Amino acid sequence: MKLLTFAIPCYNSEAYMEKCIESLLPGGDDVEILIVDDGSHDRTAEIADAYEKKYPGIIRAIHQENGGHGEAVNAGIRNATGLYFKVVDSDDWVDLDAYRKILDKLREISGGDRVLDMFIANYVYEKEGVKHKKVMRCSNLPKDRIFTWKEAGHFHKGQYILMHSVIYRTKLLVECGLELPKHTFYVDNIYVYKPLPSVRTLYYMDVDFYRYFIGRDDQSVNERVMISRIDQQIRVNKIMVDAFDLWKIPNRKLRHYMFNYLEIITVISTIMLIRSGTEENLEKKRELWKYIREKDIRLFHHLRAGILGNTMNLPGKGGRKISVAAYKLSQKVVGFN
């Protein structure tokens, strides 16, 4: 069995996928790299096949009809043979020194007597035109040891464990029934939300591992693009609302964290709907909150009672103006603009 499986979802990625793949190759025989060609129309499939031929036993090319980012991740999970699983988007890459440290630690833990469910490391915003790179750390978590949710520190508003940060135990993803929706952007939020109640043990290493490239005009976190795909953001939001009865999550810290995560996703949906400025999208905003209310009246009031929840639903133009004040927080979470 491989120690770590990487899944690289690729769609028309010929311009940048090789940088991503090359950054993962130093893992050698400890890793498998699944290049998932999601129905590309450029040279992505050709590049993937060439890498598989050059690195047999390490790289596998998977070709499928276009199903979107989520279906590419699903394909990665279905085909993974590694003990642990990590998604790396095709325009991102990893830092070599941090990579080696993480592999050493995963190797050590896998030979120990405790099962590790989630490994967390830092990610860095590689934003075009910005010299100072923003590093996203989890300073509230114990470092360099296995711990449980009870030992985790308080997550403040705007502090979230994103897909870029996490490596999961592969079997946990299968056992919790994670299945991401097809043809939907922003499914990375489901990816780091749905498995959480199944996570019993965590490990945080304070190294700048994942390099998250941001700045392409067509990127899914570009505000203009987000507004054009708002129906997909709402779909993800509703899937997260439906995923759990959060009141029944037994661990208080985990429950609090999941409430906060759901709140910020709802805030992002709401702000994008407001900023679009159309009556149609303001109606979608009302419909989203109605959906939450009908699904779980306690959740509805909990979200509204939150600092952000209150600003999202103030009436009239003045209320909408105040709502956009929460925009800076959502920017921190998704990193756009």
N, C-alpha and C positions, 0 to 999 in steps of 0.2 A: 504493500500500500504506500502511496505517495504521502508525504507529510502535508503538503499544501497544494490545493488546486486554485489556479487563477482562471477566472472567466473574463474574456475580453469581448463585450458586445460590440460588433462592428457593422456599421451601415455606411457605405460609401466613404470609407475611412482611409483610402489609399494615401492621402497626403500626410498622415501623421501616425498611422498605426505601428509603423516600424520602430519609431522611438519608444513607444509603449512596450512592445514585445522585447526589444533589446534590453530594456531596463529590468525585465523579469528573468532573462536568461541566466544571470549569475547564480540563480538558485540551483542550477544543475539538476541532478537526478532526484533531489529532494522534492522537486515541484513538477506539476504538470500544468501546461498552459493551454487552455481551450480557447481557440479563436473562433468565435461564433459569428459567422457571416450571415447576417439577417436579410438575405435577399438583395444584396448590393447590386448596383448597376455599373460600377466602375471596376478597378482592378483588385478590389479587396479579396475576392475569392482566390484569385491567382496568387496574390502575395501570401495568403494563408496557406495554400497548398505547397508553395515553395518552402515556407518555414517548416511545415510538417515533414517534408522530404529531407530537409537539411538537419532537423533535430528529432529523429524518430525516438519515441519513448518519452519525450519531453513535451513536444507540441502536437496537438491534434487540431485539425481544421474541421469544424462542424458547419455544414451548409443547410440552411432552412429557408422556407418561404418567409417573406417579410411579416413579422409579427410584432415588431416594436421592441423597445429596450427591455421591457418586462419579460417578454417571451424569450429573448436572448439569454437573460439571466436564468429563467426557468430551464432552458436547454443546458446551461452550464451546471446547474444543480443536478439535473437528471443524469448527466454524463460524468460527474465528478467521481474520482476514486481517491482523492486526498482526504486525510483525516480532518483537515481544516479547509475553509473555502473563503475566497476573497474575490470581489468584483473590482476590476480596474477598467475604467472607460478608455476607449481607444485613443482619445486625445490627451490622456493623462499619463503619468509615469511614476516610478518610485525612486527613492533615494537609496543609493547602493549601501552606504554604511549602516543606515537604519535597517535596511533589508536583511543584511547579514546578522545583525543583533537579534532581529525578530525570529529568523530561522533558527538560530542557536537556542533561543528561549523556548520556542515551540517544540524543538527536538527534546530539550530537557524535560519539559512538562509532559510530553507524550510518553516518556519513559517513567514517569512518577506514578504515585498512587491516587492522585486527585484528577478528576475529569474537568477539563476547562471548556466552558461553553462559548465564551466571547473574549477575544483579545482586542484591546483598543490601543491605538497609537495616534499621534498627531497628524493633521494634514495641513498643507500649506497652499494658500491661494496664489497661484502663478498667474497673476492678472496682467494682461498686456499693458505696457506703458507705465507700470508701477514698479519703482525700484525697491521700495521696502515691502518685503513679502509678509503678509499677515499669517501668523501661525495659530491654528485653532487647537488649544490644549484642553485637557480635562483636569484642571488643577484641583478640583474637588474630590478626585479619586485617589485612593491609596496607590502608591507606586511600587512596582517591582515585586509584587506578591499576589497570589491568588486571594480574592476576597469575595464577599457576597453583597447583595443589595443593602443589607442592614449596615454594612461598614462604609457604604458610599456617602460622600458628603452631599450637601444641598446643591441641587442644580438651580442656578438663578435663571431669570427670564433671558432667553436668547442663547442659552448654553445647551447644546443638543449633541447627541452622538449621531453623526451622519454616516451614510454608507461609506464614505471615504475613510472613516476612522476604524471600521470594524472588520475583524476576521471572525467568522463563526465556525463552530464545530459543524461539519457537513451533515452529520446524522441528525443534529438538532433541527436544521432547516427542513429536512425530510419529515421528521416526526411531528413537527408543529403544523405541517400541512401548508407551508408557504407556497402559494401559487399566485404570481403577479398577473394582472390583467393584460391582455394583448392591446396593441395599438394605443397605448396610453403613456403619456409622459408623466414625470414626477412620481413614478412607482418606487423610487428609492426611499421615499418616506414610508411606504408599506413595508419595504424590505427591512428597515431598522425598527419598525413598530410591532409588527405581527409576532416575531419570535420572542419579544422581551419577557413575557410571563414564563416562557420555557427556560430562560437563562437563569441558572442558579449560581454559577461561578464566573468571575470576571478577572481579567489581568490588564493593568494599564502600564505601558512603557512610554516614558516621556521622550520619544524620538520623533523627528520630523520625517515621517515615512512617505506618505502619499502626497503627490504633487498634482493639485487640482487646477488644470488650465481653465482660465475664464477670460472671455473677451471676444470670442467669435460672434459675428452678428447673428448667426443662425442658432446660437446656443439656446437650449430650452429655458435657461434662467434669465435670459435677456427679457427686460420688462415688456417690450413690445410683443415679443414672441409669447410670453406668458399670457398676456391679455388675449391674443389670438387663439390660444389653446385653453381658454378658461374652463371650457366644459370638461376637459380632462383633469384639470386641477380639482374641480368640483367632484368628479367621479372618485378620485383618490381620497378626497376629504370624506365622502360618504362611506367608502369602504372602511376607512379608519373608524368612523363613528359606529359602524355595524360590527366591527371585529370583536369587541369585548364589552361586557358589562363592567366598566371600570370600578364600580363600587364593590365588586366582588374580588378584586385583586387583593390578596391577603397582606402583602408587604406594603407598609405605609409609604416608604420612600419610593418604591417602584410605582405605586399607584399615583403619587403626587407627580412624578416625572412624566408618566403617560398622560395625565390630565394636561400638564403644561405643553407637551408635544402636540396633542390634539388641538389645544387652544391656538398655538402659533400657526398650525396648518389652516385652521379656520380663519385666523386673522389674515393670512396671506390671500386666501380665496376672496375674502370680503374686500380687502384693499384693492386687489386687482379689478374686481367688479366695479368698485367705486371709481377707480382711476380711469376706467374705460370711458366713463362719461355718458354711456348710452342708457336709455330708459329700459331697454331689453335686459341689460346686465344688472341694473338696479332691481329689476323684478327677479332675476336669478338669485340675487343676494337675499331678497325676502324669502324666496322659495327654499334656499339652503337652510336658513334659520328655522323656517317652518318644519323642514324635514327633521332637524335635530330635535325640535320641540316635540314632534309627534313620536319620534323614536324613543326619547328618554327625557322626560320633563325635568328631572333632577340634573341631568347633564346640561340641558339648555340653560337652566338658571345658574349652574356652576360656571359655565363659560361666560355668560353675561355678567356675572358678579366679578369675574377676573378683571384686572386692571385694563386689559385690552378689550375684553368682552364688552365692557360698558361703553367704550368709545366707539365700538363698531355699530352700535344700534341707536345712537342719538338721532332724533328726528331732524329732517330738513337739511338745507344746504349747510347751515352752521354745524350740524352734527357730522355731516360728511367731511367738512373741513377738519374738524377735530380728529376724525378717524385717520386721516392721512398722517397725523402726527406719529402714529404707531408704525408708519412705513419704515422708519430707520431700523427698527428692531427686526422687521421681516427682511430687510436688506442684509442684516448681519447673519441671519440664518441661511438664506439662499445665496448670498454673495453677488447679487446682480448689481449693475450700475457701478 
